[in-house]
Structures are given as C-alpha cells and as structure tokens.
C-alpha cells in the first residue's frame, strides 16, 4: 500500500512540474503534450487503485475514503475534459492538493465503523454527489486562478506564469460551464437524498443537510446573477469559492467531526 501511495505521489508531483513547464512554454510540442496526457493517465490509474484498496480495507465510507473518492472524481473529470477544454492549467492546483490528500489518508487513522449504503435512492444520491463535487471542485480551482489573474491586472509586477494562463474571459466561461453542470447534479443529489432524510432517523445528518442547501442556494444565486446581470470577475470567483467551502463543510467537515467525537 505504501509503495502504491508513493507511486501516486511521485506521479502527481511530476505532473505538477510538467504542467508548469507546459504553461511557461509558449509553444508546446505534440510529443510533450502526449507525454503529459500519459503521465496524468498513469497517475490517475494508480490513484484509482489506491482509492479502491482504501475502500476495500474499511469496507465502506469513512473520512479517508470519502476524501480520496472526491479527489479521484475531480481528477477523473479533469482528465476527461482537458481533451475538450483548455483546463490543463488547473493541474497547478489540483495535483499538489491530490498529493496532500494522499498524505492525509496515509497518516490519519480512525477506528469508527464506516457507513454502508445499499438503498437504491442513496446510491443515486452518492453517485450524483461525487460527480457534482467533481465539477464544482474544478470550478473552485478555476475560481482560485481567476482571482489570481484579476489581482495581476491591478499589480504592476509581471509574472510569466500568470501571463501563460488562459485569458480571463475563457477562464470565466469554463468556470460557469462547470458550475452549471455541477449545480444540476447537486440538485439531483439533494432531491434523491430527501426521502431518506424525511423518513429516517437522521438527526445526526442535519448539519450536512443545512450546509448542502446553503451551498445549493449560493450556486443558484451565482447563476441567477450571471444570467440576469452578467456577474463576473472577483465577485463571481468569491461566490464560487463560498459555495465550495459550504460543500466541503457539509460533506467532509461533518464526516470528520462525527469520527472525532
């Protein structure tokens, strides 16, 4: 397991260095681009094996498996969409975060009994949740880089890496496309989980429900302002990061809290 986790860490560290070099190069040769795709695919495959082993070890969902599955979903969506959209710059943040998460899952241990879900509606809820977190997570990464770009416009100091990022208009467009898809899936997630909340003894999940609804309202408000008044820039990025923060607290934060109590 340590050999596998170490291989994943090395793969994503190399991917971070490589994507940075690609961004700094004005013209990227096809051979370099293909090598980058292969490197990311190999890292993703190893990460998938690591996460599968993690889930099999605990036979269910706990903080570690949830954290790993969330990042695996984000990385998988990143790999799929980087062939269609200019998003490989997101690897600058995504890959180091993935390394950090793997380190956390190695050293954080819990004796709590993991949750198991066999109900069909809950399976739909879990699947739509993970995929929505994936899309919204990518949007959050885009929002971080977008905020950096906006600040660079007000800063007289130059940055070759900032200049190599896509234009702000392109980054905004990609961010909102990700948010729209993620918002739809988050809506499905909330609706599919509602029967379980209403009929079961789920008082311990109310914190998750509240923060999830707040996140849904935040993203809904952001999309409303986007299509009604064309909100953009720092304000759009901050609202996106606020929504992501509520989601993180709703899912990973409450799960960690229950394991520590």
Secondary structure, 3 states (H helix, E strand, C coil): CHHHHHHHHHHHHHHHHHHHHHHHCCCCCHHHHHHHHHHHHHHHHHHHHHHHHHHHHHCCECHHHHHHHHHHHHHHHHHHHCCCCCCHHHHHHHHHHHHHHHHHHHHCCCCCCCECCCCHHHHHHHHHHHHHHHHHHHHHHHHHHHHHHHHHHCCCCCCHHHHHCCCHHHHHHHHHHHHHHHHHHHHHHHHHHHHHHHHCCCHHHHHHHHHHHHHHHHHHHHHHHHHHHCCCHHHHHHHHHHHHHHHHHHHHHHHHHHHHC
